[in-house]
Amino acid sequence: MSHFSHLGDNEWDALVPHLSIVTLKKHQYLIQQGSVANQIGFVVDGLFRQFYTKDGNERTTYFFLEGQLVSAYMSCITNRPSPVTIEALSDVTCLCFSYSVLKSLFDQYPGWQLFGRRLAEYIMVALEERMAGLLLLSPEERYLDLVEGDQKNLLQRVPQHYIANYLGITPVSLSRIRHRVSRR
């Protein structure tokens, strides 16, 4: 969280009474599509997958790892049902707090206000990178970005069918791409 803003002791102290430890087992949901989200979580241990479901088909859009914030943030902001489901891919421990607390902190403390702005910028950049990757890169280029990028350890932690789904390809196509890349 300190990547977004340097918060003073008094700013941290304002959040601490509102923190709760949430533990989820593998395949439990932090939020389900159609429910209104009101929690922000910080992943202490474990891994989440975010996905949309349409016509019975899941589309994986993001993975949340240790040290990352996790939330159906759009639902928190709009107070509308979440279009995404966030599922634990392993046993997970999170520190959670309500979005209403975060909004209150934005109003009371400059450090938290800066945190909120930088969080919004981070989310916007991540969404634009994801969209550009899906629209402009070939499946092999998307795979190479994943292999060479910051989240390359996902390949050891996430089942391959979820990786393929995240890349927008079938598991068979992922297998072919991995074979081609390994031969180089």
C-alpha positions in Angstrom: 0.0 0.0 0.0 3.0 2.3 0.6 3.6 2.2 -3.2 0.6 4.5 -3.6 1.3 7.0 -0.8 3.5 7.6 2.2 1.1 7.5 5.1 1.9 9.0 8.5 1.4 7.1 11.7 -1.8 9.0 12.4 -3.2 8.1 9.0 -2.4 4.4 9.5 -3.8 4.6 13.0 -7.1 5.8 11.6 -7.4 2.6 9.5 -6.3 0.0 12.0 -9.5 -0.2 14.1 -11.4 -1.0 10.9 -9.2 -3.9 9.8 -10.3 -7.5 10.0 -8.6 -10.7 9.1 -10.5 -12.8 6.5 -9.5 -16.3 5.7 -10.9 -18.2 2.7 -10.4 -21.7 1.6 -9.5 -22.7 -1.9 -12.5 -22.0 -4.3 -14.4 -19.8 -1.8 -15.5 -16.4 -3.1 -14.5 -13.0 -1.9 -17.3 -11.6 -4.0 -19.7 -13.2 -6.4 -21.0 -11.7 -9.6 -24.4 -10.0 -8.9 -23.6 -9.1 -5.3 -22.8 -5.6 -4.2 -19.2 -5.3 -3.0 -18.2 -3.2 0.0 -14.8 -4.5 1.0 -11.2 -3.8 0.1 -8.7 -6.5 0.9 -5.0 -6.7 1.1 -3.7 -10.1 0.2 -1.4 -11.3 3.0 -1.1 -14.9 1.8 -2.6 -16.7 -1.2 -3.9 -16.1 -4.6 -7.2 -14.9 -6.2 -8.7 -15.1 -9.7 -11.1 -12.5 -11.0 -13.5 -13.5 -13.7 -16.7 -12.6 -15.6 -19.3 -15.2 -16.4 -21.6 -14.8 -19.5 -23.7 -17.5 -21.0 -22.0 -20.0 -18.7 -18.6 -19.1 -19.9 -15.9 -17.7 -17.6 -13.5 -15.1 -18.7 -10.5 -14.7 -16.4 -9.4 -11.0 -16.3 -7.0 -10.7 -13.4 -5.0 -12.5 -10.7 -4.3 -11.0 -7.2 -1.2 -12.1 -5.4 0.4 -11.4 -2.0 1.0 -7.7 -1.4 -1.8 -6.6 -3.7 -5.1 -4.9 -3.0 -8.1 -7.0 -4.1 -11.7 -5.8 -4.6 -14.6 -5.6 -7.0 -13.7 -1.9 -6.9 -16.2 -0.7 -9.5 -19.1 -2.2 -7.4 -17.7 -0.5 -4.3 -17.7 2.9 -6.0 -21.1 2.6 -7.8 -22.9 0.5 -5.1 -24.2 -1.7 -8.0 -24.0 -5.4 -8.3 -20.5 -6.6 -9.2 -20.0 -7.8 -12.8 -17.1 -10.0 -11.5 -16.5 -12.9 -9.2 -13.3 -13.1 -7.2 -12.4 -16.6 -6.2 -9.6 -17.9 -4.0 -7.3 -20.2 -6.0 -5.6 -21.3 -2.8 -6.2 -20.9 0.9 -6.1 -17.1 1.4 -5.5 -14.6 4.2 -6.5 -11.0 3.7 -6.7 -7.9 5.8 -10.0 -6.3 4.9 -11.8 -3.0 5.5 -14.9 -1.5 4.2 -15.0 0.9 1.3 -17.0 3.4 3.3 -14.1 3.6 5.8 -11.7 4.3 2.8 -14.0 7.0 1.6 -14.0 8.6 5.0 -10.2 8.4 5.1 -10.1 10.2 1.7 -12.1 13.0 3.2 -10.1 13.3 6.4 -6.4 12.8 5.5 -4.3 14.2 2.6 -2.1 11.0 2.6 -5.2 8.8 2.1 -6.5 11.2 -0.6 -3.2 10.8 -2.5 -3.5 7.0 -1.9 -7.0 7.0 -3.5 -5.9 9.0 -6.5 -2.8 6.8 -7.1 -4.9 3.7 -6.7 -7.4 4.9 -9.3 -4.5 5.7 -11.6 -3.0 2.2 -11.1 -6.3 0.6 -11.8 -6.8 2.7 -15.0 -3.3 1.9 -16.3 -3.7 -1.9 -15.5 -7.0 -1.9 -17.4 -5.7 -0.1 -20.4 -2.6 -2.4 -20.6 -4.9 -5.4 -20.3 -7.2 -4.1 -23.0 -4.3 -3.1 -25.3 -2.7 -6.5 -24.9 -5.9 -8.3 -25.8 -6.5 -6.1 -28.8 -3.0 -5.6 -30.2 -0.9 -8.6 -29.2 -1.0 -12.1 -30.6 -1.7 -14.9 -28.2 2.0 -15.8 -28.3 3.0 -12.2 -27.5 0.5 -12.1 -24.6 2.1 -15.4 -23.3 5.6 -14.0 -23.6 4.5 -10.8 -21.8 3.3 -13.0 -18.9 6.4 -15.2 -18.9 8.8 -12.2 -18.9 6.7 -9.8 -16.8 6.3 -9.1 -13.2 3.8 -11.9 -12.6 5.7 -14.7 -14.2 5.4 -16.8 -11.0 1.7 -17.1 -11.9 2.7 -19.9 -14.3 3.8 -22.1 -11.4 0.8 -21.2 -9.1 -2.2 -21.1 -11.4 -3.7 -24.1 -13.3 -2.9 -23.9 -17.0 -6.6 -23.8 -18.0 -7.0 -20.5 -16.1 -3.8 -19.1 -17.7 -5.2 -20.0 -21.1 -8.5 -18.4 -20.3 -6.7 -15.2 -19.0 -4.8 -15.1 -22.3 -8.0 -15.5 -24.3 -7.0 -18.9 -25.8 -7.8 -22.6 -25.4 -5.6 -24.8 -23.3 -4.6 -26.7 -26.5 -3.4 -23.4 -28.0 -1.5 -22.6 -24.8 0.2 -26.0 -25.0 1.3 -25.3 -28.6 2.6 -21.8 -27.8 4.5 -23.1 -24.8 6.0 -25.8 -27.0 7.1 -23.3 -29.7 8.5 -20.9 -27.1 10.5 -23.7 -25.3 12.1 -24.8 -28.6 13.6 -21.3 -29.2 
